[in-house]
Amino acid sequence: MKKIIDDKDCLHKIIEHNLLQPAFLNKKRHYPTMSLNVYKNELIDIVINIYPELPSRSTKDISFQSIHHHGN
C-alpha cells in the first residue's frame, strides 16, 4: 500500500480509470464520500475512500463506519 501511496503516477491511473467508467459520476452515493476502485476480484475489494471536509469544518468526534464487515 505504501508503494501505491508514494507513486503519484499510480494514484493518477486509479483516478483516471474510475473517471473513465461511464457510471462513475452518476453513481448513487449514500454518504458524502467518493470511492475509487483500486482492485477487485471474487475475494477482495480494495477501495480508496475520499472524505471531503464537513460544512462545519469540525474535526471533533468524527467516525465513519468504524466497526463493520461485509458477509460472514
N, CA, C and O atoms as a GROMACS GRO file, in nm:
protein
  288
    1MET      N    1   0.082  -0.118   0.000
    1MET     CA    2   0.000   0.000   0.000
    1MET      C    3   0.087   0.125   0.000
    1MET      O    4   0.054   0.225  -0.064
    2LYS      N    5   0.199   0.119   0.072
    2LYS     CA    6   0.286   0.237   0.076
    2LYS      C    7   0.336   0.273  -0.064
    2LYS      O    8   0.346   0.390  -0.098
    3LYS      N    9   0.367   0.172  -0.145
    3LYS     CA   10   0.413   0.199  -0.281
    3LYS      C   11   0.305   0.271  -0.362
    3LYS      O   12   0.334   0.363  -0.438
    4ILE      N   13   0.180   0.228  -0.344
    4ILE     CA   14   0.070   0.293  -0.415
    4ILE      C   15   0.057   0.438  -0.371
    4ILE      O   16   0.040   0.527  -0.454
    5ILE      N   17   0.065   0.461  -0.241
    5ILE     CA   18   0.050   0.596  -0.187
    5ILE      C   19   0.163   0.687  -0.236
    5ILE      O   20   0.140   0.803  -0.269
    6ASP      N   21   0.285   0.634  -0.238
    6ASP     CA   22   0.401   0.714  -0.277
    6ASP      C   23   0.413   0.734  -0.428
    6ASP      O   24   0.477   0.829  -0.473
    7ASP      N   25   0.351   0.647  -0.506
    7ASP     CA   26   0.361   0.653  -0.652
    7ASP      C   27   0.249   0.741  -0.708
    7ASP      O   28   0.136   0.696  -0.725
    8LYS      N   29   0.281   0.865  -0.738
    8LYS     CA   30   0.180   0.960  -0.787
    8LYS      C   31   0.122   0.915  -0.920
    8LYS      O   32   0.004   0.940  -0.947
    9ASP      N   33   0.201   0.849  -1.004
    9ASP     CA   34   0.151   0.800  -1.132
    9ASP      C   35   0.046   0.691  -1.110
    9ASP      O   36  -0.053   0.685  -1.183
   10CYS      N   37   0.068   0.607  -1.012
   10CYS     CA   38  -0.028   0.501  -0.981
   10CYS      C   39  -0.160   0.562  -0.936
   10CYS      O   40  -0.267   0.521  -0.982
   11LEU      N   41  -0.155   0.660  -0.847
   11LEU     CA   42  -0.276   0.726  -0.800
   11LEU      C   43  -0.348   0.794  -0.916
   11LEU      O   44  -0.471   0.789  -0.925
   12HIS      N   45  -0.273   0.857  -1.004
   12HIS     CA   46  -0.332   0.921  -1.123
   12HIS      C   47  -0.405   0.817  -1.208
   12HIS      O   48  -0.515   0.844  -1.256
   13LYS      N   49  -0.345   0.701  -1.227
   13LYS     CA   50  -0.408   0.595  -1.307
   13LYS      C   51  -0.536   0.543  -1.242
   13LYS      O   52  -0.633   0.513  -1.311
   14ILE      N   53  -0.537   0.533  -1.110
   14ILE     CA   54  -0.658   0.489  -1.038
   14ILE      C   55  -0.770   0.591  -1.058
   14ILE      O   56  -0.884   0.554  -1.086
   15ILE      N   57  -0.738   0.719  -1.043
   15ILE     CA   58  -0.838   0.824  -1.062
   15ILE      C   59  -0.888   0.823  -1.207
   15ILE      O   60  -1.009   0.828  -1.232
   16GLU      N   61  -0.796   0.816  -1.301
   16GLU     CA   62  -0.833   0.815  -1.443
   16GLU      C   63  -0.922   0.695  -1.476
   16GLU      O   64  -1.023   0.710  -1.544
   17HIS      N   65  -0.884   0.578  -1.428
   17HIS     CA   66  -0.963   0.457  -1.453
   17HIS      C   67  -1.107   0.474  -1.405
   17HIS      O   68  -1.201   0.438  -1.476
   18ASN      N   69  -1.124   0.528  -1.286
   18ASN     CA   70  -1.258   0.547  -1.231
   18ASN      C   71  -1.336   0.652  -1.310
   18ASN      O   72  -1.454   0.633  -1.338
   19LEU      N   73  -1.272   0.762  -1.345
   19LEU     CA   74  -1.340   0.868  -1.419
   19LEU      C   75  -1.381   0.824  -1.560
   19LEU      O   76  -1.477   0.877  -1.616
   20LEU      N   77  -1.309   0.727  -1.616
   20LEU     CA   78  -1.343   0.678  -1.750
   20LEU      C   79  -1.460   0.580  -1.749
   20LEU      O   80  -1.511   0.544  -1.855
   21GLN      N   81  -1.503   0.537  -1.632
   21GLN     CA   82  -1.620   0.449  -1.621
   21GLN      C   83  -1.745   0.535  -1.639
   21GLN      O   84  -1.764   0.631  -1.565
   22PRO      N   85  -1.830   0.501  -1.736
   22PRO     CA   86  -1.946   0.585  -1.766
   22PRO      C   87  -2.036   0.614  -1.645
   22PRO      O   88  -2.090   0.724  -1.635
   23ALA      N   89  -2.052   0.521  -1.555
   23ALA     CA   90  -2.144   0.539  -1.443
   23ALA      C   91  -2.080   0.603  -1.320
   23ALA      O   92  -2.150   0.630  -1.223
   24PHE      N   93  -1.950   0.628  -1.323
   24PHE     CA   94  -1.882   0.674  -1.202
   24PHE      C   95  -1.940   0.803  -1.146
   24PHE      O   96  -1.972   0.810  -1.027
   25LEU      N   97  -1.955   0.904  -1.228
   25LEU     CA   98  -2.002   1.034  -1.178
   25LEU      C   99  -2.150   1.033  -1.143
   25LEU      O  100  -2.195   1.116  -1.064
   26ASN      N  101  -2.226   0.941  -1.200
   26ASN     CA  102  -2.369   0.933  -1.172
   26ASN      C  103  -2.404   0.828  -1.068
   26ASN      O  104  -2.521   0.804  -1.041
   27LYS      N  105  -2.303   0.767  -1.009
   27LYS     CA  106  -2.326   0.661  -0.911
   27LYS      C  107  -2.400   0.717  -0.789
   27LYS      O  108  -2.362   0.820  -0.734
   28LYS      N  109  -2.506   0.646  -0.748
   28LYS     CA  110  -2.580   0.687  -0.629
   28LYS      C  111  -2.494   0.661  -0.506
   28LYS      O  112  -2.443   0.550  -0.487
   29ARG      N  113  -2.479   0.763  -0.424
   29ARG     CA  114  -2.398   0.751  -0.303
   29ARG      C  115  -2.487   0.775  -0.182
   29ARG      O  116  -2.573   0.863  -0.182
   30HIS      N  117  -2.464   0.695  -0.079
   30HIS     CA  118  -2.544   0.706   0.043
   30HIS      C  119  -2.474   0.793   0.148
   30HIS      O  120  -2.535   0.831   0.248
   31TYR      N  121  -2.348   0.822   0.126
   31TYR     CA  122  -2.269   0.901   0.221
   31TYR      C  123  -2.200   1.013   0.144
   31TYR      O  124  -2.184   1.002   0.023
   32PRO      N  125  -2.160   1.119   0.211
   32PRO     CA  126  -2.092   1.229   0.141
   32PRO      C  127  -1.944   1.198   0.118
   32PRO      O  128  -1.856   1.275   0.154
   33THR      N  129  -1.919   1.083   0.056
   33THR     CA  130  -1.782   1.041   0.027
   33THR      C  131  -1.775   0.998  -0.119
   33THR      O  132  -1.877   0.977  -0.184
   34MET      N  133  -1.654   0.987  -0.170
   34MET     CA  134  -1.632   0.928  -0.301
   34MET      C  135  -1.543   0.807  -0.283
   34MET      O  136  -1.453   0.808  -0.198
   35SER      N  137  -1.568   0.705  -0.361
   35SER     CA  138  -1.488   0.583  -0.354
   35SER      C  139  -1.425   0.556  -0.489
   35SER      O  140  -1.492   0.559  -0.592
   36LEU      N  141  -1.295   0.531  -0.488
   36LEU     CA  142  -1.223   0.496  -0.610
   36LEU      C  143  -1.187   0.348  -0.603
   36LEU      O  144  -1.118   0.305  -0.511
   37ASN      N  145  -1.235   0.271  -0.700
   37ASN     CA  146  -1.200   0.130  -0.704
   37ASN      C  147  -1.054   0.114  -0.743
   37ASN      O  148  -1.008   0.174  -0.841
   38VAL      N  149  -0.981   0.034  -0.667
   38VAL     CA  150  -0.840   0.008  -0.694
   38VAL      C  151  -0.823  -0.131  -0.751
   38VAL      O  152  -0.757  -0.150  -0.853
   39TYR      N  153  -0.883  -0.230  -0.686
   39TYR     CA  154  -0.869  -0.370  -0.727
   39TYR      C  155  -0.990  -0.447  -0.678
   39TYR      O  156  -1.041  -0.423  -0.569
   40LYS      N  157  -1.036  -0.541  -0.761
   40LYS     CA  158  -1.150  -0.623  -0.719
   40LYS      C  159  -1.140  -0.760  -0.784
   40LYS      O  160  -1.113  -0.772  -0.904
   41ASN      N  161  -1.162  -0.862  -0.703
   41ASN     CA  162  -1.180  -0.997  -0.756
   41ASN      C  163  -1.289  -1.064  -0.674
   41ASN      O  164  -1.360  -0.996  -0.599
   42GLU      N  165  -1.306  -1.194  -0.687
   42GLU     CA  166  -1.415  -1.261  -0.616
   42GLU      C  167  -1.394  -1.268  -0.465
   42GLU      O  168  -1.487  -1.302  -0.393
   43LEU      N  169  -1.275  -1.238  -0.416
   43LEU     CA  170  -1.244  -1.248  -0.273
   43LEU      C  171  -1.226  -1.113  -0.203
   43LEU      O  172  -1.248  -1.103  -0.082
   44ILE      N  173  -1.186  -1.011  -0.277
   44ILE     CA  174  -1.147  -0.886  -0.210
   44ILE      C  175  -1.180  -0.764  -0.297
   44ILE      O  176  -1.172  -0.770  -0.420
   45ASP      N  177  -1.215  -0.656  -0.232
   45ASP     CA  178  -1.228  -0.525  -0.295
   45ASP      C  179  -1.132  -0.431  -0.224
   45ASP      O  180  -1.133  -0.422  -0.101
   46ILE      N  181  -1.050  -0.360  -0.300
   46ILE     CA  182  -0.965  -0.256  -0.242
   46ILE      C  183  -1.015  -0.124  -0.299
   46ILE      O  184  -1.021  -0.104  -0.421
   47VAL      N  185  -1.050  -0.032  -0.209
   47VAL     CA  186  -1.113   0.094  -0.246
   47VAL      C  187  -1.044   0.208  -0.173
   47VAL      O  188  -1.009   0.194  -0.056
   48ILE      N  189  -1.026   0.319  -0.241
   48ILE     CA  190  -0.979   0.442  -0.177
   48ILE      C  191  -1.103   0.526  -0.148
   48ILE      O  192  -1.178   0.561  -0.239
   49ASN      N  193  -1.125   0.558  -0.022
   49ASN     CA  194  -1.237   0.643   0.017
   49ASN      C  195  -1.187   0.786   0.037
   49ASN      O  196  -1.084   0.808   0.101
   50ILE      N  197  -1.261   0.881  -0.018
   50ILE     CA  198  -1.226   1.022  -0.006
   50ILE      C  199  -1.333   1.090   0.078
   50ILE      O  200  -1.452   1.084   0.046
   51TYR      N  201  -1.290   1.154   0.184
   51TYR     CA  202  -1.381   1.221   0.277
   51TYR      C  203  -1.364   1.372   0.265
   51TYR      O  204  -1.265   1.428   0.313
   52PRO      N  205  -1.460   1.438   0.201
   52PRO     CA  206  -1.448   1.584   0.192
   52PRO      C  207  -1.468   1.650   0.328
   52PRO      O  208  -1.524   1.591   0.420
   53GLU      N  209  -1.422   1.770   0.338
   53GLU     CA  210  -1.437   1.846   0.462
   53GLU      C  211  -1.585   1.867   0.493
   53GLU      O  212  -1.665   1.892   0.404
   54LEU      N  213  -1.620   1.857   0.621
   54LEU     CA  214  -1.757   1.882   0.664
   54LEU      C  215  -1.789   2.030   0.648
   54LEU      O  216  -1.701   2.115   0.663
   55PRO      N  217  -1.915   2.064   0.617
   55PRO     CA  218  -1.951   2.205   0.604
   55PRO      C  219  -1.916   2.288   0.728
   55PRO      O  220  -1.883   2.406   0.717
   56SER      N  221  -1.924   2.225   0.844
   56SER     CA  222  -1.892   2.297   0.968
   56SER      C  223  -1.741   2.310   0.991
   56SER      O  224  -1.697   2.384   1.078
   57ARG      N  225  -1.664   2.236   0.913
   57ARG     CA  226  -1.518   2.229   0.927
   57ARG      C  227  -1.475   2.167   1.060
   57ARG      O  228  -1.358   2.175   1.098
   58SER      N  229  -1.568   2.107   1.129
   58SER     CA  230  -1.538   2.044   1.257
   58SER      C  231  -1.460   1.914   1.235
   58SER      O  232  -1.488   1.839   1.142
   59THR      N  233  -1.364   1.891   1.319
   59THR     CA  234  -1.288   1.765   1.315
   59THR      C  235  -1.304   1.688   1.446
   59THR      O  236  -1.230   1.594   1.472
   60LYS      N  237  -1.400   1.728   1.527
   60LYS     CA  238  -1.422   1.661   1.655
   60LYS      C  239  -1.521   1.547   1.638
   60LYS      O  240  -1.618   1.557   1.562
   61ASP      N  241  -1.496   1.439   1.709
   61ASP     CA  242  -1.587   1.325   1.714
   61ASP      C  243  -1.626   1.272   1.577
   61ASP      O  244  -1.743   1.244   1.552
   62ILE      N  245  -1.528   1.258   1.488
   62ILE     CA  246  -1.557   1.206   1.355
   62ILE      C  247  -1.534   1.055   1.354
   62ILE      O  248  -1.429   1.007   1.398
   63SER      N  249  -1.632   0.983   1.305
   63SER     CA  250  -1.621   0.839   1.287
   63SER      C  251  -1.707   0.801   1.167
   63SER      O  252  -1.815   0.855   1.148
   64PHE      N  253  -1.658   0.708   1.088
   64PHE     CA  254  -1.734   0.665   0.971
   64PHE      C  255  -1.727   0.514   0.962
   64PHE      O  256  -1.623   0.459   0.928
   65GLN      N  257  -1.835   0.448   0.991
   65GLN     CA  258  -1.843   0.302   0.985
   65GLN      C  259  -1.720   0.238   1.048
   65GLN      O  260  -1.656   0.152   0.988
   66SER      N  261  -1.688   0.280   1.168
   66SER     CA  262  -1.564   0.237   1.233
   66SER      C  263  -1.554   0.086   1.247
   66SER      O  264  -1.448   0.028   1.220
   67ILE      N  265  -1.661   0.022   1.289
   67ILE     CA  266  -1.659  -0.123   1.306
   67ILE      C  267  -1.768  -0.180   1.218
   67ILE      O  268  -1.887  -0.162   1.245
   68HIS      N  269  -1.728  -0.250   1.112
   68HIS     CA  270  -1.826  -0.316   1.027
   68HIS      C  271  -1.758  -0.423   0.944
   68HIS      O  272  -1.635  -0.426   0.934
   69HIS      N  273  -1.837  -0.509   0.887
   69HIS     CA  274  -1.784  -0.611   0.797
   69HIS      C  275  -1.887  -0.638   0.688
   69HIS      O  276  -2.003  -0.598   0.698
   70HIS      N  277  -1.842  -0.705   0.586
   70HIS     CA  278  -1.930  -0.742   0.476
   70HIS      C  279  -1.929  -0.894   0.466
   70HIS      O  280  -1.821  -0.954   0.459
   71GLY      N  281  -2.043  -0.956   0.465
   71GLY     CA  282  -2.050  -1.101   0.453
   71GLY      C  283  -2.037  -1.170   0.586
   71GLY      O  284  -2.064  -1.111   0.691
   72ASN      N  285  -1.995  -1.295   0.581
   72ASN     CA  286  -1.986  -1.376   0.704
   72ASN      C  287  -1.855  -1.358   0.774
   72ASN      O  288  -1.831  -1.419   0.878
   0.00000   0.00000   0.00000
